[in-house]
């Protein structure tokens, strides 16, 4: 390369740079984790992010239609599912129709504002052709020039007249409702009579949440899938502390910090919210702390 004339070398470098940019754009367009790193430079990657990203890739390809992800608080649950995923999906398919829900309309609208801001950013527009309509840019209700739609709603809100190719449900239960069995039942009834009925043929649903109870939305959906011809869910669970005793996200959460959180909570809350295992062992006849491991049979 050094032996080439300067003008030829210059043209070659331009071509190489364009080729590299093209490959980068293609990877960001096709791979969710690459997209996340591209638009979120401060992102601290964990192994669980790779698993989530692969599920999102399969969701985008139509290989997964029903996905549940259960994970602890402060592990990038909403950042991935409610901020980045809608923008990435509608970037890949500008005419996509998305309904985004969470436990309050205010929070759902905030998610919509973040996704809209991302779509308007230079980093995003370098990769995708999706553009927002000038006359439809409310934070919780916006449309693309190519016919795509985004609509944000809280649990219990009416969603009539809307269709969804992608339905995202992020933490459908508030802490207060999670302690109320009737409120949990109402959330499931709202899901079945509202959002689930708005799904268009071939559409996908993702539920991402922290577990609260065996009767929360995840529990109700898993129970319902036992019925013939009901939705069958792919379920991914991430406990804060893995069976190995190591944090699921050691780059952000140190074990000592998680143990401090555990010490401040009841065993029921810790098991449900942080370990994604909403079966309290406090009332068990045999508790996990009593287990012994024997090297050999005596």
N, C-alpha and C positions, 0 to 999 in steps of 0.2 A: 504493500500500500504506500509506503514511504517513497518508493521509486516512481510513482505515478506523477504526471504533471499536476501542478497545483489546481488548475481548473477542473481536471478530471477527478482529482481527490475530493474537491469541494462538492461536486455533483454526487459522487458516491456517498459521501457523508450525509447529504440531504436525503438521498434515497434510503439509507440505512435508518435515519431518524424517523422518516415517514413510516417505514415498515415496522419499527418498534412501536410507534404510536398506534398503528393499526392493530397490532397484536394486543396491546394494552387495552384498547377500546373493546376489542372482541372478548377478552377475558373478563373485563368489568361487566360487560353486557350479559355474559353467559354464566358467570359464577358469583353467587351471592356474597361469599366471604371476601372475594377480591373487590367487589363493589363496596362492601362495608369499610374495608381498609382505605379505599380510594377517597371516599367522602368523609371519613372519620379518622383523621391522622392520629388522634390521641388514643385510639382503640387499643385496649390491652387484650390480646387474644388468649383464650383458654381452649382446652381440648373440647369442652362442651360446645363451644362456638362452632367448631368444625363439624360436629355432629348435627347441630341445628342447621347450619348452612347447607349441608348435604341434603337434609330433609326439604329445605326450601327449594333447592335446585330441582329435586324430584317433583315437588309441588308445581313448580313452574313448567315442567315438562309434561304435566298431566299424569305422572306415575303414582302420585298420592292424591287422594281426593278428600280424605278425612284424617286430620292430624291433631293430636293432643300433645302439648308439651307442658310438663309440670316442673317447675323449678323454684328455688328460694327467692326471697326478696333481694334486690340489689345485685342481680346477676345478669343484667342487660336483657331482661325479658321483654320489656316494652320498647327499648331502643331498637331491638332487632325486629320484633313482630309488628309493632305499630308505627314506628318512625321510618325504618329503612325498607322493610318488606313492601309496603304499598307503593313507595316511590320506585323501587326496583321492578316490581311486577308491571306497573303501568308504563314504565320505561320500555320494557320488553314488548308490551302489547298496549299501545296507546288508546285503544278503544275498550279497554277493560273496565268493568263496572265493579266497584268495591264498596262494601258496607263494613264500616268499622264500629265496633261496640265495646264499651267497658261499663263499669258500674255507675258512672255518672256521665251525663251529656257534656258537662264542662270539661272533663278529662278527655273524652272522645274528640271534642273540638280542638283541644290542645294538640292531640296527636295529628289531627288533620292539618293544623297550622304548620307543624314541623315538617310534615311530608310535603306540603305545598311550597314551603320555603326552600327545601332541598331541591325540588324540581326546578325552581327558578334560578338555582345557583349555577355559576359558570362551570364548576366541576361536573355537574350533572349534565348540562346541555352540551358539553364537549363529547359526551358518550351517546346520549339518547336524542331521538327526534321528537319526543313528546313535548308539547307546548300547551300551556293553560289558556283557556279562553279569556279574553279581556273582560267580558261581561259576566263571568261566573267564577269568582275567586274568593267567596266567603270561606273562612277558615274551616268550617265543618261541612261545607257543601260546595264543591268545585267540579269543573268539567274541563276536559282537554279539547283542543281543536279537532282532534281525530275521533271524537265521540265517546271518550271515556268519562266515567263519573266516579266521584268519591262522596260518600255520605256518612257522617258521624252521628251516632246515637247512643244514649245511655240505656242501661237495662230498664225495661218497662216502657220505653218510648215506643210510639207507633212508627212503623216503617212501611206503611201501606203505600202502594204506588211506586215502590222501588224494586229493582231487580239487582241481583248480585252474581257475578262470575266468581268473586272471591269474597267470602265472609270471614272477617277476623274478629274473634272474641277474646279480649285481653282483660284478665282479672274481672270477671263478672260480679264478684261479691265484694262488698265493702266489709270492713271489720265488724261493723254493727250487724249487718245482715248475716254474716257468716255464723254468728252466735244464735241466730233465730231460725229454727227448722222450717217455719212457715215461709220465711223470706227465701230460703234455699229452694223450696218447692215452687215458689212463684217465679224464681229466675228460670227454672227448667220449663215451666209452663209458658213463660214468655218466649223462650227460645223455640219451643216446638210450634207455637201458634204464630210467632212473628218472624224472626230472622230465617229460621229453617224453611219457611214457606216462600221466602223471597229469592231463594237460590234458583238460578237458571239451570237448564239441562247441561250436565257436564261441569257444573261449578264445583268449587272446592271450599272446604271449611277448615279453619285452623283455630283451635282453642289453646291459648297459652295462659297459664295461671299458676298461682301458688295454691296448694291444697289447704283446705280449711277443715273439711269434714268428709265422712264417707258419703254424705248426702249432698255434697256440693255438685257443681255442674259436671265436673269430670266423673265423679262417682255415679251420677244419674245417667250419663251417656254410656259409661261402661256397662252399667246394669241393663240399660235399654237394648244394647247390641246383642243381648242373648235372644231377643225376639227374632223370629224368622223374617228375613228380608229387610231387617233394620240396618241403619248405617253401621259400617264396620270401621273402627278407628285404629289407626296406628298410634300407639302411645309411647312417649319418650319421657323418662323421669330422671331428674338430676338432683340427688340429695346434696346438701351443702358439704357433708363429709362422706366420702366414699367408704365402702366396706374395708378398704385398705387402711383407713384412718387418716387419709390425706384429703385436703380440701379439693372440691371439684374445680375450683378456680384459684389455685395457689398464687397466681400472679397478681391477684387483687385482694383476696381474703387469706389472711394468715390463720393457721389452726388455732392459735391462742385467742384471736379475736372471735372466732366462731365458738370456741369453748366459753368465752365470756358471755356471748349472746345466749348460749344454751343454759348457762347458770342463772340467767335472769328470767327465764321462761318456765312455765309448767311443762312437764314431760309431754302432755297432750299437744300443746301449741308447738313445741319444738319438733315433735315427730311429724306433725301435719305440715306446718309452714316451711320448715327448714329441711326436713328429711323426706317430704312428699309421701309420708306414710301415716295417714290420718286414722290410725288405730291405736288409741291410747293404751299403753302397757301398764298404766298406773293401777288398774284394777285387775290385772292378770294374776292368775294363781302362780304362774312361774314367770319371773321377770328376766329380761335379757342380762341384767347385771349379775344374776345368779349363775349364769351358764359357766361351765368349766370345760376345758379342752384337755383330754387325756392323751398322752403320747402312746399308751398301750393299754390293752385290756388286762386288768388284774384278776 
